[in-house]
Amino acid sequence: MPQSRDIGLAVIGSGRIGTLRARLASKHPAVRFLAVADKSPENARKLAGKVGADFHTGDNLAAISRPEVNAVIVSTSEDQHAEPVLQAIDRGCAVLVEKPLAVRVEDAAQILKRVSRNGADVRIGYSRRYKHRYLRVKEQLAQNRIGTIVGGLARLFNLRTQAYAIMDRDRHATPVVDALTYYVDLMGWFLDGNRVVEVEARGQRGALRAAGYDADDIVWAILTHEDGAVVNIGVSYALPAEYPSVGHSARVELLGAEGVILIDDEHTDQLMYTENGFPHVYLPDSEVNMLFLGSSTPGDWALGDFWGPLASETRAWLDHIATGQPCALTTPAQAYSNLAVTLAIEQAARERRTIKIDAPLV
């Protein structure tokens, strides 16, 4: 049995996901010290009170630099990932950063170089990998049950109101960069190193543009991989505000030389209507009356605890830090490739031309 080491953890960013990660971490038996930070000192103070943190601050570096800290979770806005990640790497900390690794290739490349130079243990939180239905698929692929993947499909739908909230937080976090990236990562994980060499895409602007946002509502792309496998991947963040999903409604298909796997991730099998209102997971000031139970992307509260992909991912990462056991979280090299592909999708849709990726991304 691997020996466990104590974890001193700093959670950088006290928003919705940072709060969830901190609450999960506070219950992990290896976490002996917990610091929380946020650009709003008041938000950090409130989170510290919820999770019993040992230290709270409005200065990210003050939390990362605590002598007790050997691991850092970065849950800031997407365009603010790079600085705390680099600070944590320079201090020898293990890092879990929310997806995407960065919103600019230059920032992602800098992180990648620092990881390589320092031998740092950095992982990126693409929580679809820890959704049970996708873990089952990965196991079937590992057992070679459908043979070589020759094609596939991945698409997700979400509400325009969620797109508004995401882009209000970070104008770079378009539906492609913020959401479709999950499925770029997932399909890359399934195809296991079979890199993308060509991207074609088309987009359509409507509801988001009418609301003043510089982003496509709908983007469909075709990714051609090194061995010729073709994957159709797409996102729509234009569903009406009252559509009963409170997260991703997705479908994933894998076509193999010797079989096929079809994954229905729509959540239409559990529908609830309530006149008492249900708090929207992503829109804290909103309630819905009808929803698909289980459609919350990170997971759900049940009987006083949080369950689902984000919870499983957080616990797996903490176990990895404490005991050294392997984990399936995305590596920096994979996250860099994900960013390059998602940005190529946006470029292909914007310029209406094929984008070649001639050299390895990493």
Secondary structure, 3 states (H helix, E strand, C coil): CCCCCCEEEEEECCCHHHHHHHHHHHCCCCEEEEEEECCCHHHHHHHHHHHCCCEEECCHHHHHCCCCCCEEEECCCHHHCHHHHHHHHHCCCEEEEECCCCCCHHHHHHHHHHHHHHCCCEEEECHHHHCHHHHHHHHHHHCCCCCCEEEEEEEEEEEHHHHHHHHHHCCCCCHHHHHHHHHHHHHHHHHCCCCEEEEEEEEECCHHHHCCCCCCCEEEEEEEECCCCEEEEEEEEEECCCCCCCCCEEEEEEEECCEEEEEEECCCCCEEEEEEEEECCCCCCCEEEEEECCCCCCCEEECCEEECHHHHHHHHHHHHHHHCCCCCCECHHHHHHHHHHHHHHHHHHHHCCCEECCCCCC
